[in-house]
């Protein structure tokens, strides 16, 4: 079941991030975020979060800060993306954006299949983030050295 993050789910959201990532802090080129304090949606089953999306709204854009699904191929990530797109349309925003890392090949494929476009490569952004958050690994998925961020965007259609 998908529901908005509320004050009553904040502790569970924080625990989710700590279990999945070691911290609720996200350091990316657009800022440093405590994901447990952001707006978003959770997908939970029997009071256990198995999917989560967080975002920030600025000017004419909604930026997804995190999207996690603990069970792939169930439509959880797609459903959470749909909720975020619904929010963007409600606020009459022009586009969605997000940042992922150069090693995250599954995410790049996932988003592009859903109409997202590669917008920008931010060379060395992960190296810079690692100075603030040393727990960011040097080697990412598939043994790929983790150096750069890739920004993706999607134009909102009404």
C-alpha positions as CSV (number, residue, x, y, z in Angstrom):
1,X,0.0,0.0,0.0
2,X,1.3,3.4,-0.9
3,X,0.9,6.3,1.5
4,X,2.6,9.7,2.0
5,X,5.4,10.0,4.5
6,X,3.9,11.5,7.7
7,X,5.2,12.4,11.1
8,X,4.0,9.0,12.3
9,X,6.2,7.2,9.7
10,X,9.3,9.3,10.0
11,X,11.1,7.0,12.5
12,X,10.4,4.0,10.2
13,X,11.7,5.9,7.2
14,X,14.9,6.8,9.1
15,X,15.3,3.2,10.1
16,X,14.8,2.1,6.5
17,X,17.6,4.4,5.3
18,X,20.0,3.4,8.0
19,X,19.3,-0.3,7.3
20,X,19.7,0.2,3.5
21,X,22.4,2.8,3.3
22,X,23.9,3.2,6.7
23,X,22.6,6.8,7.0
24,X,19.6,8.9,6.0
25,X,22.0,11.6,4.7
26,X,22.2,11.9,0.9
27,X,25.0,14.0,-0.5
28,X,24.6,14.9,-4.2
29,X,25.6,17.9,-6.3
30,X,22.2,19.6,-5.7
31,X,22.7,19.6,-1.9
32,X,23.0,17.5,1.3
33,X,19.6,16.1,2.4
34,X,18.4,14.2,5.4
35,X,16.0,11.9,3.5
36,X,14.1,11.0,6.6
37,X,12.8,14.6,6.8
38,X,11.8,15.0,3.1
39,X,8.4,14.6,1.5
40,X,7.7,11.4,-0.2
41,X,5.8,8.1,-0.3
42,X,6.3,4.7,1.2
43,X,5.1,1.3,0.0
44,X,4.5,-0.9,3.0
45,X,3.2,-4.4,3.6
46,X,2.3,-5.6,7.1
47,X,3.8,-2.3,8.5
48,X,7.1,-3.0,6.9
49,X,8.5,-0.5,4.3
50,X,9.6,-2.2,1.1
51,X,9.6,0.8,-1.1
52,X,10.3,4.5,-0.6
53,X,10.7,7.7,-2.6
54,X,11.7,11.1,-1.4
55,X,11.7,14.5,-3.2
56,X,12.1,18.2,-3.0
57,X,10.2,20.8,-5.0
58,X,11.9,24.0,-6.2
59,X,10.7,26.6,-8.6
60,X,9.3,24.7,-11.6
61,X,10.8,21.3,-10.8
62,X,10.4,18.3,-8.5
63,X,13.7,16.5,-7.8
64,X,13.6,12.9,-6.7
65,X,16.3,12.5,-4.0
66,X,15.9,8.8,-3.4
67,X,14.0,5.9,-4.8
68,X,14.3,2.4,-3.3
69,X,12.5,-0.8,-3.8
70,X,13.5,-3.9,-1.8
71,X,11.6,-6.2,-4.1
72,X,12.2,-5.8,-7.8
73,X,9.8,-6.7,-10.6
74,X,6.7,-6.0,-8.6
75,X,6.0,-2.5,-9.9
76,X,6.9,-0.8,-6.6
77,X,9.4,1.6,-8.1
78,X,7.0,2.4,-11.0
79,X,4.1,3.0,-8.7
80,X,6.2,5.3,-6.5
81,X,7.3,7.2,-9.6
82,X,3.7,7.6,-10.7
83,X,2.8,9.1,-7.3
84,X,5.7,11.6,-7.6
85,X,4.6,12.5,-11.1
86,X,1.0,13.0,-9.8
87,X,2.4,15.5,-7.2
88,X,4.3,17.4,-9.9
89,X,1.2,17.7,-12.1
90,X,-0.8,18.8,-9.1
91,X,1.7,21.7,-8.5
92,X,1.8,22.3,-12.3
93,X,5.6,21.8,-12.4
94,X,7.4,21.6,-15.7
95,X,9.7,18.7,-15.1
96,X,11.0,16.0,-12.8
97,X,14.7,15.5,-12.2
98,X,17.0,13.1,-10.3
99,X,20.6,12.2,-10.0
100,X,22.1,8.7,-10.0
101,X,25.7,7.6,-10.1
102,X,27.8,6.4,-13.1
103,X,27.7,2.8,-11.8
104,X,24.0,2.4,-11.4
105,X,23.2,0.8,-14.7
106,X,19.9,-0.8,-13.5
107,X,18.6,2.6,-12.5
108,X,19.7,4.2,-15.8
109,X,17.8,1.5,-17.7
110,X,14.7,1.7,-15.3
111,X,14.3,5.4,-15.7
112,X,14.9,5.5,-19.5
113,X,12.3,2.8,-20.0
114,X,9.9,5.2,-18.3
115,X,10.5,8.2,-20.4
116,X,13.4,9.9,-18.5
117,X,16.2,11.4,-20.5
118,X,19.9,11.8,-19.8
119,X,20.3,15.5,-19.1
120,X,23.8,16.1,-17.7
121,X,27.0,14.3,-16.5
122,X,28.5,15.9,-13.4
123,X,32.1,14.8,-13.6
124,X,33.8,14.2,-10.3
125,X,30.6,14.9,-8.2
126,X,30.8,11.6,-6.3
127,X,34.5,12.2,-5.5
128,X,33.5,15.7,-4.1
129,X,30.6,14.2,-2.1
130,X,33.0,11.5,-0.7
131,X,35.0,14.4,1.0
132,X,31.9,15.2,3.0
133,X,30.7,11.6,3.4
134,X,33.7,9.3,3.4
135,X,31.4,6.2,3.7
136,X,30.6,6.5,-0.1
137,X,32.4,3.6,-1.7
138,X,35.2,4.1,-4.2
139,X,34.0,1.1,-6.3
140,X,30.3,0.8,-7.2
141,X,28.1,-1.8,-8.7
142,X,29.6,-4.1,-11.4
143,X,33.1,-3.2,-10.2
144,X,32.8,0.3,-11.8
145,X,34.9,3.0,-10.2
146,X,32.4,5.5,-8.6
147,X,33.2,9.1,-9.7
148,X,30.4,10.9,-11.5
149,X,26.7,11.7,-11.2
150,X,24.3,11.5,-14.1
151,X,21.3,13.8,-14.0
152,X,18.1,12.6,-15.7
153,X,15.0,14.6,-16.3
154,X,11.4,14.1,-17.6
155,X,9.1,16.7,-18.9
156,X,5.7,16.8,-17.3
157,X,2.9,16.3,-19.7
158,X,-0.6,17.4,-18.8
